[in-house]
Amino acid sequence: MLGIVAAVLFFIAFLVNAAELATNDVFSSTNLMLLGLGLTALHVAGVGSGRMARGRRH
């Protein structure tokens, strides 16, 4: 799920950058890209995957 959200943020950042939209500092393409990278890192780390680690059965 986090990977999909990251992909959407990357796409929005691309559109903002390609259209050269004048946005405020919070919604700049760089900030959206950094949020996407953070979500991608969490996705790769396994956060939010819903899977249990091996050997942790209760």
Stockholm file with secondary structure:
# STOCKHOLM 1.0

chainA/1-58         MLGIVAAVLFFIAFLVNAAELATNDVFSSTNLMLLGLGLTALHVAGVGSGRMARGRRH
#=GR chainA/1-58 SS CHHHHHHHHHHHHHHHHHHTCCCCSTTCHHHHHHHHHHHHHHHHHTTTCCCCCTTCCC
#=GC SS_cons        CHHHHHHHHHHHHHHHHHHTCCCCSTTCHHHHHHHHHHHHHHHHHTTTCCCCCTTCCC
//
